[in-house]
């Protein structure tokens, strides 16, 4: 439904060159591609294919969003078979509003959220804010109001693509009202988690609230901001809770791609100790963090952990034994994944090394050819300069020939000879450097 309303999207992957990949992307489709998708990918029934547009929309809304109907609408929109997509948007909103009069508000909000979250952001966000969030305020019953708000937050957190600053502002405003609402329950935590999708802006709002909890730490980690790493490390040093420390380390591992080398060293220093914690939750978080780093450094620690905990088989049957065996299984999976990552990394290193060797060898061959050609030019020029000098010193040996004493011309030829000598020396040094590089690349 990404292009159900607007029909034109951005190709999700530069490599989406097969029909199946194009269909699952967001770009416009040819009529042939759409027909292929109906037959081979989605297997859409003839009854749905032949439905007029209005009937298709109505059936889609009345069914609460059937997948086959949704796929047909998407294919029509992307292959240009729906003439007025803006009109289609209004039809969906209109049908949804009719349902709101007779159905539960939550269902109305769920349908609209599903549609709006897959529209281009500028249109989808307007519908989410206007038709879902603002409408929630019109309900008198607190429980109804909260259910609709939950649908709104779920849409933002789970499947709204590229949410804008306007949506972040709306979320923050909603979060502020939650402190006054006794029916809020877990919604504030859901909003905090949603801030993780807003990168720098999400970090800005997280800094204005109490993020020092499980949901706030996870949201910080998902902002992808270097400053978030600093905040997590500072909190790691402040808290006395082993569980929160483990979660902070997990958050740093999630931010692996923006961490400095110092942070990578810090993780290596602190993560292995978490495997010795008494809490299986802490152990599980530490294992997840190790796995996330893709750092083979942790493999021996995980293997030792697995070997040490094999004694858990002697524990009596019960929940504790199940938990501990479950964490051991997670550790085994992590070791296998890290080993695969390490093997892939080594293979990539070998490929890069082989490619570097090929380049250096090619440069050496080229340098040897240049050196040989320059050596020949130098020898020819040296012989010519020697002949000129002989003429200058013994003009009587060249009777009937022009007087050879032309100092300016001789100096020019000497300069040329010196230039060739410099080039020759430069090529020799570069050739020696490349041979040293080849030796180092092979080590």
One Martini backbone bead per residue (centre of mass of N, CA, C, O) as a GRO file, in nm:
protein
  443
    1UNK     BB    1   0.049   0.067   0.002
    2UNK     BB    2   0.268   0.287  -0.050
    3UNK     BB    3   0.108   0.364  -0.351
    4UNK     BB    4  -0.205   0.374  -0.341
    5UNK     BB    5  -0.245   0.694  -0.376
    6UNK     BB    6   0.010   0.811  -0.555
    7UNK     BB    7   0.181   0.578  -0.733
    8UNK     BB    8   0.460   0.718  -0.646
    9UNK     BB    9   0.794   0.616  -0.594
   10UNK     BB   10   1.078   0.485  -0.443
   11UNK     BB   11   1.324   0.289  -0.500
   12UNK     BB   12   1.435   0.066  -0.262
   13UNK     BB   13   1.641  -0.068  -0.485
   14UNK     BB   14   1.905  -0.078  -0.707
   15UNK     BB   15   1.857  -0.414  -0.741
   16UNK     BB   16   1.554  -0.403  -0.854
   17UNK     BB   17   1.544  -0.622  -1.147
   18UNK     BB   18   1.295  -0.775  -1.079
   19UNK     BB   19   0.969  -0.825  -1.065
   20UNK     BB   20   0.942  -0.898  -0.768
   21UNK     BB   21   1.103  -0.652  -0.663
   22UNK     BB   22   0.924  -0.436  -0.790
   23UNK     BB   23   0.660  -0.515  -0.653
   24UNK     BB   24   0.791  -0.483  -0.353
   25UNK     BB   25   0.814  -0.207  -0.402
   26UNK     BB   26   0.738   0.156  -0.513
   27UNK     BB   27   0.734   0.159  -0.802
   28UNK     BB   28   0.634   0.178  -1.095
   29UNK     BB   29   0.430  -0.011  -1.321
   30UNK     BB   30   0.363  -0.217  -1.553
   31UNK     BB   31   0.111  -0.392  -1.685
   32UNK     BB   32   0.276  -0.656  -1.701
   33UNK     BB   33   0.373  -0.664  -1.410
   34UNK     BB   34   0.093  -0.667  -1.278
   35UNK     BB   35  -0.005  -0.932  -1.409
   36UNK     BB   36   0.220  -1.109  -1.298
   37UNK     BB   37   0.151  -1.060  -0.999
   38UNK     BB   38  -0.137  -1.177  -1.006
   39UNK     BB   39  -0.043  -1.467  -1.099
   40UNK     BB   40   0.258  -1.534  -0.945
   41UNK     BB   41   0.249  -1.380  -0.654
   42UNK     BB   42  -0.066  -1.329  -0.545
   43UNK     BB   43  -0.321  -1.466  -0.664
   44UNK     BB   44  -0.559  -1.307  -0.784
   45UNK     BB   45  -0.875  -1.295  -0.824
   46UNK     BB   46  -1.108  -1.241  -1.067
   47UNK     BB   47  -1.312  -1.087  -0.897
   48UNK     BB   48  -1.118  -0.860  -0.807
   49UNK     BB   49  -1.008  -0.770  -1.086
   50UNK     BB   50  -1.317  -0.685  -1.191
   51UNK     BB   51  -1.350  -0.459  -1.008
   52UNK     BB   52  -1.452  -0.173  -0.947
   53UNK     BB   53  -1.321   0.080  -0.781
   54UNK     BB   54  -1.549   0.141  -0.578
   55UNK     BB   55  -1.593  -0.158  -0.491
   56UNK     BB   56  -1.307  -0.209  -0.393
   57UNK     BB   57  -1.300   0.002  -0.169
   58UNK     BB   58  -1.550  -0.090  -0.012
   59UNK     BB   59  -1.451  -0.378   0.045
   60UNK     BB   60  -1.196  -0.299   0.191
   61UNK     BB   61  -1.337  -0.149   0.427
   62UNK     BB   62  -1.547  -0.368   0.520
   63UNK     BB   63  -1.304  -0.585   0.573
   64UNK     BB   64  -1.059  -0.425   0.712
   65UNK     BB   65  -0.823  -0.500   0.503
   66UNK     BB   66  -0.769  -0.691   0.268
   67UNK     BB   67  -0.496  -0.819   0.110
   68UNK     BB   68  -0.598  -0.869  -0.180
   69UNK     BB   69  -0.724  -0.588  -0.213
   70UNK     BB   70  -0.467  -0.431  -0.156
   71UNK     BB   71  -0.299  -0.542  -0.393
   72UNK     BB   72  -0.485  -0.442  -0.620
   73UNK     BB   73  -0.472  -0.142  -0.553
   74UNK     BB   74  -0.166  -0.116  -0.583
   75UNK     BB   75  -0.141  -0.209  -0.881
   76UNK     BB   76  -0.325   0.007  -1.001
   77UNK     BB   77  -0.171   0.257  -0.903
   78UNK     BB   78   0.120   0.173  -1.030
   79UNK     BB   79  -0.019   0.122  -1.339
   80UNK     BB   80  -0.249   0.357  -1.396
   81UNK     BB   81  -0.569   0.259  -1.332
   82UNK     BB   82  -0.592   0.519  -1.151
   83UNK     BB   83  -0.681   0.839  -1.209
   84UNK     BB   84  -0.778   0.938  -0.898
   85UNK     BB   85  -0.607   0.934  -0.609
   86UNK     BB   86  -0.735   1.156  -0.438
   87UNK     BB   87  -1.019   1.036  -0.452
   88UNK     BB   88  -0.947   0.772  -0.312
   89UNK     BB   89  -0.877   0.894  -0.043
   90UNK     BB   90  -1.160   1.009   0.017
   91UNK     BB   91  -1.306   0.739   0.011
   92UNK     BB   92  -1.164   0.608   0.248
   93UNK     BB   93  -1.236   0.822   0.457
   94UNK     BB   94  -1.541   0.807   0.422
   95UNK     BB   95  -1.577   0.510   0.497
   96UNK     BB   96  -1.444   0.534   0.775
   97UNK     BB   97  -1.649   0.742   0.892
   98UNK     BB   98  -1.892   0.556   0.871
   99UNK     BB   99  -1.781   0.340   1.061
  100UNK     BB  100  -1.756   0.526   1.315
  101UNK     BB  101  -2.073   0.532   1.368
  102UNK     BB  102  -2.094   0.191   1.410
  103UNK     BB  103  -1.817   0.148   1.522
  104UNK     BB  104  -1.539   0.116   1.663
  105UNK     BB  105  -1.291   0.344   1.698
  106UNK     BB  106  -1.051   0.149   1.668
  107UNK     BB  107  -1.117   0.046   1.384
  108UNK     BB  108  -1.110   0.314   1.243
  109UNK     BB  109  -0.812   0.376   1.322
  110UNK     BB  110  -0.680   0.123   1.198
  111UNK     BB  111  -0.752   0.176   0.903
  112UNK     BB  112  -0.632   0.459   0.875
  113UNK     BB  113  -0.346   0.385   0.965
  114UNK     BB  114  -0.286   0.184   0.743
  115UNK     BB  115  -0.314   0.384   0.514
  116UNK     BB  116  -0.144   0.636   0.608
  117UNK     BB  117   0.134   0.483   0.662
  118UNK     BB  118   0.153   0.427   0.322
  119UNK     BB  119   0.192   0.702   0.255
  120UNK     BB  120   0.305   0.972   0.184
  121UNK     BB  121   0.405   1.155   0.445
  122UNK     BB  122   0.253   1.428   0.394
  123UNK     BB  123  -0.029   1.273   0.387
  124UNK     BB  124  -0.031   1.062   0.616
  125UNK     BB  125   0.011   1.261   0.854
  126UNK     BB  126  -0.244   1.426   0.820
  127UNK     BB  127  -0.437   1.190   0.871
  128UNK     BB  128  -0.334   1.099   1.145
  129UNK     BB  129  -0.381   1.368   1.292
  130UNK     BB  130  -0.676   1.440   1.198
  131UNK     BB  131  -0.832   1.141   1.195
  132UNK     BB  132  -0.703   1.032   1.476
  133UNK     BB  133  -0.586   1.213   1.700
  134UNK     BB  134  -0.805   1.440   1.704
  135UNK     BB  135  -1.050   1.248   1.726
  136UNK     BB  136  -0.987   1.132   2.007
  137UNK     BB  137  -1.079   1.399   2.161
  138UNK     BB  138  -1.404   1.341   2.104
  139UNK     BB  139  -1.401   1.129   2.313
  140UNK     BB  140  -1.543   1.059   2.625
  141UNK     BB  141  -1.414   0.791   2.659
  142UNK     BB  142  -1.111   0.702   2.779
  143UNK     BB  143  -1.072   0.423   2.645
  144UNK     BB  144  -1.119   0.513   2.355
  145UNK     BB  145  -0.903   0.728   2.342
  146UNK     BB  146  -0.663   0.532   2.400
  147UNK     BB  147  -0.696   0.334   2.163
  148UNK     BB  148  -0.650   0.546   1.940
  149UNK     BB  149  -0.372   0.638   2.032
  150UNK     BB  150  -0.239   0.361   1.995
  151UNK     BB  151  -0.273   0.351   1.690
  152UNK     BB  152  -0.102   0.596   1.631
  153UNK     BB  153   0.166   0.504   1.759
  154UNK     BB  154   0.192   0.240   1.602
  155UNK     BB  155   0.219   0.371   1.325
  156UNK     BB  156   0.477   0.531   1.387
  157UNK     BB  157   0.658   0.292   1.497
  158UNK     BB  158   0.608   0.056   1.266
  159UNK     BB  159   0.513   0.199   0.944
  160UNK     BB  160   0.609   0.478   0.918
  161UNK     BB  161   0.764   0.660   0.676
  162UNK     BB  162   0.956   0.910   0.731
  163UNK     BB  163   0.920   1.084   0.976
  164UNK     BB  164   0.851   1.396   1.086
  165UNK     BB  165   0.858   1.673   1.284
  166UNK     BB  166   0.550   1.686   1.318
  167UNK     BB  167   0.528   1.404   1.447
  168UNK     BB  168   0.713   1.455   1.686
  169UNK     BB  169   0.547   1.683   1.806
  170UNK     BB  170   0.287   1.517   1.847
  171UNK     BB  171   0.410   1.310   2.037
  172UNK     BB  172   0.506   1.505   2.260
  173UNK     BB  173   0.232   1.622   2.323
  174UNK     BB  174   0.107   1.352   2.403
  175UNK     BB  175   0.302   1.284   2.632
  176UNK     BB  176   0.227   1.528   2.814
  177UNK     BB  177  -0.078   1.430   2.858
  178UNK     BB  178  -0.025   1.156   3.012
  179UNK     BB  179   0.019   1.270   3.307
  180UNK     BB  180  -0.315   1.333   3.319
  181UNK     BB  181  -0.373   1.021   3.249
  182UNK     BB  182  -0.508   0.734   3.400
  183UNK     BB  183  -0.522   0.556   3.108
  184UNK     BB  184  -0.230   0.520   2.988
  185UNK     BB  185  -0.026   0.325   3.093
  186UNK     BB  186   0.192   0.216   2.824
  187UNK     BB  187   0.209   0.460   2.621
  188UNK     BB  188   0.460   0.628   2.699
  189UNK     BB  189   0.658   0.401   2.622
  190UNK     BB  190   0.581   0.395   2.322
  191UNK     BB  191   0.667   0.683   2.262
  192UNK     BB  192   0.960   0.659   2.339
  193UNK     BB  193   1.025   0.445   2.123
  194UNK     BB  194   0.945   0.626   1.878
  195UNK     BB  195   1.183   0.834   1.901
  196UNK     BB  196   1.401   0.644   1.765
  197UNK     BB  197   1.306   0.736   1.457
  198UNK     BB  198   1.426   1.063   1.478
  199UNK     BB  199   1.702   1.086   1.566
  200UNK     BB  200   1.792   1.391   1.649
  201UNK     BB  201   1.501   1.467   1.736
  202UNK     BB  202   1.462   1.234   1.932
  203UNK     BB  203   1.694   1.315   2.118
  204UNK     BB  204   1.577   1.589   2.199
  205UNK     BB  205   1.322   1.467   2.344
  206UNK     BB  206   1.460   1.267   2.537
  207UNK     BB  207   1.612   1.496   2.703
  208UNK     BB  208   1.314   1.603   2.822
  209UNK     BB  209   1.302   1.325   2.954
  210UNK     BB  210   1.271   1.014   3.116
  211UNK     BB  211   1.513   0.778   2.988
  212UNK     BB  212   1.602   0.603   3.257
  213UNK     BB  213   1.512   0.329   3.091
  214UNK     BB  214   1.439   0.079   2.890
  215UNK     BB  215   1.298   0.251   2.667
  216UNK     BB  216   1.501   0.486   2.652
  217UNK     BB  217   1.751   0.322   2.577
  218UNK     BB  218   1.641   0.202   2.316
  219UNK     BB  219   1.584   0.471   2.178
  220UNK     BB  220   1.868   0.583   2.180
  221UNK     BB  221   2.000   0.351   2.014
  222UNK     BB  222   1.798   0.416   1.755
  223UNK     BB  223   1.904   0.704   1.661
  224UNK     BB  224   2.222   0.698   1.575
  225UNK     BB  225   2.376   0.881   1.788
  226UNK     BB  226   2.667   0.974   1.934
  227UNK     BB  227   2.543   1.112   2.189
  228UNK     BB  228   2.401   0.858   2.293
  229UNK     BB  229   2.659   0.716   2.384
  230UNK     BB  230   2.736   0.917   2.601
  231UNK     BB  231   2.477   0.886   2.773
  232UNK     BB  232   2.501   0.581   2.828
  233UNK     BB  233   2.779   0.587   2.967
  234UNK     BB  234   2.702   0.776   3.195
  235UNK     BB  235   2.476   0.593   3.311
  236UNK     BB  236   2.653   0.345   3.363
  237UNK     BB  237   2.815   0.504   3.595
  238UNK     BB  238   2.558   0.574   3.783
  239UNK     BB  239   2.438   0.305   3.804
  240UNK     BB  240   2.360   0.010   4.020
  241UNK     BB  241   2.235  -0.149   3.791
  242UNK     BB  242   2.300  -0.427   3.613
  243UNK     BB  243   2.071  -0.420   3.409
  244UNK     BB  244   2.127  -0.128   3.306
  245UNK     BB  245   2.415  -0.174   3.219
  246UNK     BB  246   2.353  -0.390   3.009
  247UNK     BB  247   2.168  -0.206   2.841
  248UNK     BB  248   2.383   0.005   2.772
  249UNK     BB  249   2.568  -0.190   2.621
  250UNK     BB  250   2.362  -0.265   2.413
  251UNK     BB  251   2.328   0.024   2.304
  252UNK     BB  252   2.619   0.051   2.206
  253UNK     BB  253   2.602  -0.185   2.006
  254UNK     BB  254   2.378  -0.049   1.831
  255UNK     BB  255   2.602   0.200   1.786
  256UNK     BB  256   2.854   0.083   1.637
  257UNK     BB  257   2.869   0.275   1.369
  258UNK     BB  258   2.940   0.545   1.582
  259UNK     BB  259   3.182   0.446   1.721
  260UNK     BB  260   3.458   0.463   1.881
  261UNK     BB  261   3.739   0.300   1.971
  262UNK     BB  262   3.697   0.337   2.275
  263UNK     BB  263   3.418   0.194   2.283
  264UNK     BB  264   3.513  -0.079   2.187
  265UNK     BB  265   3.699  -0.122   2.428
  266UNK     BB  266   3.483  -0.095   2.646
  267UNK     BB  267   3.316  -0.339   2.564
  268UNK     BB  268   3.545  -0.548   2.603
  269UNK     BB  269   3.572  -0.484   2.916
  270UNK     BB  270   3.245  -0.532   3.007
  271UNK     BB  271   3.081  -0.767   2.877
  272UNK     BB  272   3.198  -1.038   2.991
  273UNK     BB  273   3.103  -0.989   3.293
  274UNK     BB  274   2.790  -1.030   3.231
  275UNK     BB  275   2.805  -1.350   3.221
  276UNK     BB  276   2.825  -1.356   3.559
  277UNK     BB  277   2.554  -1.300   3.613
  278UNK     BB  278   2.259  -1.402   3.781
  279UNK     BB  279   2.103  -1.291   3.542
  280UNK     BB  280   1.957  -1.397   3.250
  281UNK     BB  281   1.892  -1.123   3.129
  282UNK     BB  282   2.177  -1.011   3.133
  283UNK     BB  283   2.304  -1.232   2.966
  284UNK     BB  284   2.130  -1.193   2.715
  285UNK     BB  285   2.218  -0.901   2.661
  286UNK     BB  286   2.518  -0.955   2.628
  287UNK     BB  287   2.490  -1.147   2.389
  288UNK     BB  288   2.345  -0.948   2.202
  289UNK     BB  289   2.578  -0.744   2.198
  290UNK     BB  290   2.797  -0.925   2.085
  291UNK     BB  291   2.649  -0.992   1.824
  292UNK     BB  292   2.614  -0.696   1.719
  293UNK     BB  293   2.927  -0.631   1.678
  294UNK     BB  294   3.084  -0.860   1.513
  295UNK     BB  295   3.299  -0.964   1.735
  296UNK     BB  296   3.539  -1.216   1.773
  297UNK     BB  297   3.641  -1.162   2.066
  298UNK     BB  298   3.382  -1.318   2.211
  299UNK     BB  299   3.402  -1.623   2.156
  300UNK     BB  300   3.561  -1.738   2.405
  301UNK     BB  301   3.354  -1.642   2.618
  302UNK     BB  302   3.110  -1.802   2.509
  303UNK     BB  303   3.238  -2.082   2.520
  304UNK     BB  304   3.290  -2.077   2.825
  305UNK     BB  305   2.997  -2.038   2.906
  306UNK     BB  306   2.887  -2.299   2.785
  307UNK     BB  307   3.074  -2.494   2.937
  308UNK     BB  308   2.994  -2.407   3.229
  309UNK     BB  309   2.663  -2.455   3.177
  310UNK     BB  310   2.633  -2.768   3.145
  311UNK     BB  311   2.551  -2.815   3.452
  312UNK     BB  312   2.239  -2.752   3.426
  313UNK     BB  313   2.140  -3.047   3.389
  314UNK     BB  314   2.137  -3.090   3.714
  315UNK     BB  315   1.894  -2.945   3.735
  316UNK     BB  316   1.596  -2.918   3.815
  317UNK     BB  317   1.301  -2.913   3.711
  318UNK     BB  318   1.221  -2.592   3.555
  319UNK     BB  319   1.232  -2.262   3.501
  320UNK     BB  320   1.536  -2.214   3.546
  321UNK     BB  321   1.640  -2.425   3.353
  322UNK     BB  322   1.504  -2.317   3.098
  323UNK     BB  323   1.640  -2.040   3.099
  324UNK     BB  324   1.936  -2.135   3.096
  325UNK     BB  325   1.914  -2.305   2.838
  326UNK     BB  326   1.822  -2.073   2.658
  327UNK     BB  327   2.079  -1.900   2.687
  328UNK     BB  328   2.273  -2.110   2.575
  329UNK     BB  329   2.145  -2.117   2.296
  330UNK     BB  330   2.203  -1.821   2.234
  331UNK     BB  331   2.511  -1.849   2.255
  332UNK     BB  332   2.544  -2.049   2.026
  333UNK     BB  333   2.428  -1.867   1.807
  334UNK     BB  334   2.637  -1.642   1.847
  335UNK     BB  335   2.886  -1.804   1.774
  336UNK     BB  336   2.799  -1.881   1.490
  337UNK     BB  337   2.768  -1.593   1.388
  338UNK     BB  338   3.057  -1.491   1.453
  339UNK     BB  339   3.198  -1.703   1.281
  340UNK     BB  340   3.072  -1.618   1.016
  341UNK     BB  341   3.165  -1.326   1.027
  342UNK     BB  342   3.466  -1.391   1.047
  343UNK     BB  343   3.488  -1.552   0.786
  344UNK     BB  344   3.386  -1.325   0.604
  345UNK     BB  345   3.603  -1.124   0.683
  346UNK     BB  346   3.846  -1.296   0.594
  347UNK     BB  347   3.757  -1.325   0.302
  348UNK     BB  348   3.757  -1.022   0.245
  349UNK     BB  349   4.054  -0.979   0.315
  350UNK     BB  350   4.167  -1.171   0.101
  351UNK     BB  351   4.048  -1.024  -0.139
  352UNK     BB  352   4.187  -0.754  -0.081
  353UNK     BB  353   4.473  -0.865  -0.086
  354UNK     BB  354   4.469  -0.979  -0.372
  355UNK     BB  355   4.403  -0.711  -0.506
  356UNK     BB  356   4.651  -0.560  -0.403
  357UNK     BB  357   4.859  -0.744  -0.532
  358UNK     BB  358   4.769  -0.698  -0.823
  359UNK     BB  359   4.822  -0.394  -0.824
  360UNK     BB  360   5.121  -0.401  -0.748
  361UNK     BB  361   5.215  -0.581  -0.980
  362UNK     BB  362   5.122  -0.387  -1.198
  363UNK     BB  363   5.304  -0.150  -1.106
  364UNK     BB  364   5.571  -0.297  -1.137
  365UNK     BB  365   5.554  -0.352  -1.437
  366UNK     BB  366   5.527  -0.056  -1.520
  367UNK     BB  367   5.789   0.043  -1.381
  368UNK     BB  368   5.986  -0.138  -1.541
  369UNK     BB  369   5.918  -0.015  -1.816
  370UNK     BB  370   5.991   0.277  -1.746
  371UNK     BB  371   6.279   0.220  -1.659
  372UNK     BB  372   6.378   0.106  -1.926
  373UNK     BB  373   6.309   0.349  -2.106
  374UNK     BB  374   6.473   0.559  -1.943
  375UNK     BB  375   6.748   0.419  -1.963
  376UNK     BB  376   6.768   0.449  -2.269
  377UNK     BB  377   6.744   0.757  -2.281
  378UNK     BB  378   6.987   0.813  -2.103
  379UNK     BB  379   7.205   0.675  -2.277
  380UNK     BB  380   7.156   0.843  -2.533
  381UNK     BB  381   7.202   1.122  -2.401
  382UNK     BB  382   7.486   1.072  -2.293
  383UNK     BB  383   7.619   1.023  -2.571
  384UNK     BB  384   7.548   1.300  -2.690
  385UNK     BB  385   7.691   1.475  -2.479
  386UNK     BB  386   7.971   1.353  -2.526
  387UNK     BB  387   7.991   1.448  -2.820
  388UNK     BB  388   7.963   1.753  -2.766
  389UNK     BB  389   8.211   1.777  -2.583
  390UNK     BB  390   8.418   1.687  -2.793
  391UNK     BB  391   8.373   1.924  -2.987
  392UNK     BB  392   8.446   2.149  -2.787
  393UNK     BB  393   8.748   2.039  -2.731
  394UNK     BB  394   8.782   1.934  -3.070
  395UNK     BB  395   8.744   2.105  -3.353
  396UNK     BB  396   8.969   1.968  -3.543
  397UNK     BB  397   8.796   1.689  -3.573
  398UNK     BB  398   8.574   1.891  -3.750
  399UNK     BB  399   8.604   1.944  -4.051
  400UNK     BB  400   8.360   2.149  -4.209
  401UNK     BB  401   8.209   2.208  -3.950
  402UNK     BB  402   8.037   2.342  -3.733
  403UNK     BB  403   8.075   2.510  -3.463
  404UNK     BB  404   8.031   2.346  -3.144
  405UNK     BB  405   8.032   2.613  -2.968
  406UNK     BB  406   7.721   2.581  -2.789
  407UNK     BB  407   7.641   2.641  -2.476
  408UNK     BB  408   7.334   2.649  -2.462
  409UNK     BB  409   7.277   2.375  -2.593
  410UNK     BB  410   7.445   2.205  -2.398
  411UNK     BB  411   7.287   2.280  -2.143
  412UNK     BB  412   7.017   2.164  -2.236
  413UNK     BB  413   7.121   1.866  -2.256
  414UNK     BB  414   7.202   1.845  -1.960
  415UNK     BB  415   6.926   1.893  -1.840
  416UNK     BB  416   6.800   1.649  -1.973
  417UNK     BB  417   6.987   1.443  -1.839
  418UNK     BB  418   6.918   1.515  -1.546
  419UNK     BB  419   6.616   1.454  -1.572
  420UNK     BB  420   6.653   1.153  -1.638
  421UNK     BB  421   6.801   1.086  -1.378
  422UNK     BB  422   6.570   1.161  -1.190
  423UNK     BB  423   6.363   0.966  -1.305
  424UNK     BB  424   6.527   0.713  -1.260
  425UNK     BB  425   6.543   0.739  -0.951
  426UNK     BB  426   6.236   0.747  -0.900
  427UNK     BB  427   6.169   0.469  -1.021
  428UNK     BB  428   6.353   0.306  -0.835
  429UNK     BB  429   6.214   0.386  -0.568
  430UNK     BB  430   5.923   0.296  -0.644
  431UNK     BB  431   5.999   0.004  -0.699
  432UNK     BB  432   6.098  -0.056  -0.414
  433UNK     BB  433   5.834   0.017  -0.268
  434UNK     BB  434   5.654  -0.194  -0.414
  435UNK     BB  435   5.813  -0.441  -0.317
  436UNK     BB  436   5.758  -0.391  -0.017
  437UNK     BB  437   5.447  -0.396  -0.038
  438UNK     BB  438   5.432  -0.687  -0.142
  439UNK     BB  439   5.560  -0.819   0.104
  440UNK     BB  440   5.348  -0.712   0.311
  441UNK     BB  441   5.089  -0.828   0.170
  442UNK     BB  442   5.190  -1.136   0.211
  443UNK     BB  443   5.189  -1.144   0.541
   0.00000   0.00000   0.00000
